[in-house]
Amino acid sequence: MQTNNKAVKTAKSTRIGTPARPFDAPLFLASVGAGRNHVNYAPKDVIFCQGDPADAVYYIEKGGVQITVVSDQGKEGVVGMLKAGEFFGDGCLAGQGVHMGSATAVGEATVVSVDKATMVRVLHEQPALSEMFMTFLLSRNIQIEADLVDQLFNSSERRLARTLLLLANFGKDGKMEQIIPKVDQETLAARIGTTRARVNFFMNKFRKLGLIEYNGGLKVHSALLNIIVHD
């Protein structure tokens, strides 16, 4: 089977992240009104479980959230590692009756839940909010497509490098951020579809090359991008 090498190379070199237009959280929360609920979560607290009724949309105000899916055979995969400013659970707006995965707080997190009926009403009544929400969804769709290309064509080493750069917000506002709290290797392995031993091997390699460092947390250097673009 022939593949478009140019397309694959572009995907593995530059599809690190496509910044969406900044979401106006205060406007969003003010527009929602009484149909919202703020909840503070401790690290590893469960927000909802796979199979629970999908009846609300969630917005991460602070911290991070991890989305995991468990197969019928008990195998767990990490399908989303979300940060402040992102939505999840929006499948309910498209008729999804139950959650396809579980959501867990990564570190301390503050999450705003908006019940489905309220969200639908606000999106109909507030064109500006609807446009912002649509921009977010389109941006995330681009990211999902890039993730799929990454999974299909890139090695586990490149997938790990790309995931670390994403966690460090590479390409966002032209600066890198330290990953706090440090994500564990088991989670990284589940995210990129490999073993913990392979992740440990590559993390040690990246550290020895000076591409990452541990200093009260995991710090990622922009030079890690070379792992992705190198043929």
ABEGO torsion letter per residue (X at the ends): XBBBAAAAAAAAAAAABBBBBBBBAAAAAAAAEAABBBBBBBBGBBABBBGBBBABBBBBABEBBBBBBBBAAGBBBBABBBBBGBBBGAAAAAGBABBABBBBBBEBBBBBBBBAAAAAAAAAABAAAAAAAAAAAAAAAAAAAAAAAAAAABBAAAAAAAAAAAAAGBGBGGBBBBBOBBBBAAAAAAAAGBBAAAAAAAAAAAAAAGABBBBGEBBBBAAAAAAAABX
